[in-house]
Structures are given as structure tokens and as C-alpha cells.
Amino acid sequence: MQENYNDLMQYCGLQSIYGKKMSAEQLRAAEIFDLSNSVILPGFCDVHVHLREPGFSYKETIATGTRACARGGYTDVCTMPNLNPVPDSLANLKPQLAAIDRDACIGVHPLGAITRGEKGLEMAALEELAPYVSGYSDDGKGVQDAGMMREAMQRIRALGKVLAAHCEDESLLLGGYIHDGAYAKEHGHAGICSKSEWGPIERDLEMVAQTGVAYHVCHVSTKESVELIRQAKKQGLNVTCETGPHYLVMSDADLQEHGRFKMNPPLRAEADRQALLEGILDGTVDMIATDHAPHSDEEKARGLKGSSFGVVGIETAFPVIYTKLVRTGILSLEKAIELLATNARDRFGIPAGNDITVWDLGVRETVDPAKFLSKGKATPFEGDELYGRCMLTMCGDKTVYQYVK
């Protein structure tokens, strides 16, 4: 890695903050860090996290969540609106903004709701929210009514914002809670069919062509979804998408009878995983977002059927991608940085500034949720041996995380 250090620095746009001389006064005031055997990367950006505050602070808070983000190398995140109150108006957004101002150690960029209470019945106060949000989503609930979605697209297009769509046709769920595949059939579980995801994407893309909205598909997990988005991009539509680390390196063949393997959308079949990797490589899939979704231990201890949907991932994302995709030769480190930082910032208009994260890539550690800074401990990577230890994360000139032995 060290022989590529200067090239990587230049690629990441970091040469400007290290290529200038410091004054004597700056040198005296500077903190000194031993970063031997480490690589400096731009601060990561995740456009899909759940920090749970306000309303669900027993799962996570702005304080605990952003500290976990910093430990994972993230200096900016976009937070989803399934909160209490739902940020569907400026009045309902203000408690979240206050918590961010008070407790966030990194950049936190809320997404406003598309509909009131995320119920899909009437539009949120989109124009009122616009100066304060990075985009709009009803994440956790798909907008079921096509007319409502069309109106949302028209209004969000006029505001110049991104519509981040949770694509899920509730009429096709039929009580399912894992992928409708081999594992579900072999173990007697109710399955979630792939069309519940790709069907709404297909519907929405027709309206994207008509409205021109900046459309972003959250947590893509199926091969059909990848192909629909690939064709939409070939047609010149204004569309991007994300997938999660777990969808890229796991399939339903890796499922176990534990809530730490339950997320929505679920782990799909191996063919879906391969399609996602192909989408990453050919540019169809633009970014990797964790969908970091902490729950209490009790909520995740009820098996695949009874546990809440959602797993944590902000502290393991880079080690997972580096270990399972970069070290294996599937991705270059430069491509991984595009997926974890650059593309997300470009799409959602989040500047990088001089944020950095520093990693020792030679360290191999076993994933131990007890060491997480997040309140959430449910990860499908528990017990995995992964390369990469975050040594330091800085937002501008502020140290927000430093590894201590």
C-alpha cells in the first residue's frame, strides 16, 4: 500500500492540505499522531443511516451514533426520517436539528419525509423543509400510491433535491421476513419475493422519465433491480442507487437462525449478490451505504421471525469492503473510496472539505459487537476476522475519533 500512497493522496484530493508548509505557531499548536503503517483516506459519507433520535433513543442517539460513525471513518451521514416526530414539517424537524447541533461530532444531514407521518396519505411540507434537508425519503415505508409519488417527484424536482426511494410493494410481502429462496423453503420461513422491490422501481422509473426528478434507489438487493437501473441510466435518466456491504458479500445461504441476520430488504440469492457486484463494477450501482439500523438487544433476540428488521454496519463497513472485496482483487482501493465517499457526496451535494480518516490496513481483528460505540450490537459479521483498524478520523481540524490501545 505504501508505494501507492502519494497517488492515492492525489486521487483523494488531499494533497492540498499536506502540500503546504505550516507556520512555527501552527507547528507548536499541532497535535502529533504516530500514523506509521497507515493510509490516509478522505472521510467517508453514508447517505443512509438511522440515528433514532428523536423518538427512539433507547436504540441509538445522535451522540452515540455519530461517535460510531467516526470510529468507522465516516465524517458525514444522511439520516432517515422514521423518527418521532417524523420530520414532515419544519416544526417536527427542529428537535432533530437541536440534537444534531448539541451532540453530533460529525456532519449530520437529515432527510425530510415525503409524506405526512410517512403514511403515504398526504404530502409533507416539502417546500418548508427544503432549506434544512439533504433530500426526501419515506424510508421504512414505500410510497404505495403512484399518484402520490408522481406529485412528490414533481415538487421535489422543482426544489432541486434528491428523492431517495424505499421501494417496497406492501401488497406482495404476505408476512414475509427473509428472502423467498432456498433457505426460507428449507427452514419453513415466510419469504419476501424479489418483485416487492423491483416492481416499485419499474413503476417509479417511468415517472422519473416524465418528471426529471433526481431519483435515488435505497438499499438495492435484487438482480432485477440492478438491470432496471442499468437500462434507465442508458436512457439518460437522472437515477442513482446504493447497496449495502452485507448484500455484496453475503447471500441467503449465509443465513442463521438469529435476528442479527434479519434486515429489510433481506439477504437475497447468490445470483442477486453477483448481479450487485457486476453493477458495482460497471457503474450501475453508485455507492455503498450501510443502512445502519440499531435496535435494542431484546428486539434482535427473537430469531428471524420475531426480531425487528435492521442491523448495524457503520463501524464494520470499510473493513468488510476492504477485506472481502479489495484484498481479494474484486475492487481497487480507489474504487472502494468512490463507493464509500466520493459518489455519495457528489449526488447529495455534501462537500468533503479537509475531512480525513486514517487506517492501518495490516491489522486483522475479530468483529466483537461489545466493542462497538453504537448502542446497536446486531451485526451479521459478528466473529468474522477483518482487516483494517481506524486509527484517526478528523472533521476539518477537529479530531472526532482516535484509536487508543
Sequence and secondary structure as in RCSB ss.txt:
>XXXX:A:sequence
MQENYNDLMQYCGLQSIYGKKMSAEQLRAAEIFDLSNSVILPGFCDVHVHLREPGFSYKETIATGTRACARGGYT
DVCTMPNLNPVPDSLANLKPQLAAIDRDACIGVHPLGAITRGEKGLEMAALEELAPYVSGYSDDGKGVQDAGMMR
EAMQRIRALGKVLAAHCEDESLLLGGYIHDGAYAKEHGHAGICSKSEWGPIERDLEMVAQTGVAYHVCHVSTKES
VELIRQAKKQGLNVTCETGPHYLVMSDADLQEHGRFKMNPPLRAEADRQALLEGILDGTVDMIATDHAPHSDEEK
ARGLKGSSFGVVGIETAFPVIYTKLVRTGILSLEKAIELLATNARDRFGIPAGNDITVWDLGVRETVDPAKFLSK
GKATPFEGDELYGRCMLTMCGDKTVYQYVK
>XXXX:A:secstr
 GGGHHHHHHHTT HHHHSS   HHHHHH      TT EEEE EEEEEE   TTT TTT  HHHHHHHHHHTTEE
EEEE S SSS SSSHHHHHHHHHHHHHH SSEEEE B SBGGG SSSB  HHHHGGG SEE  TTS    HHHHH
HHHHHHHHHT EEEE    GGGTTT  EESSHHHHHHT  EE THHHHHHHHHHHHHHHHH  EEEE S   HHH
HHHHHHHHHTT  EEEEE HHHHH  GGG  SSGGG  SS    HHHHHHHHHHHHHTSS EE   B    TGGG
SSHHHHS S    TTTHHHHHIIIIITTTSS HHHHHIIIIIHHHHHHT   TT EEEEEEEEEEE  GGG SSS
    TTTT EEEEEEEEEEETTEEEEE   
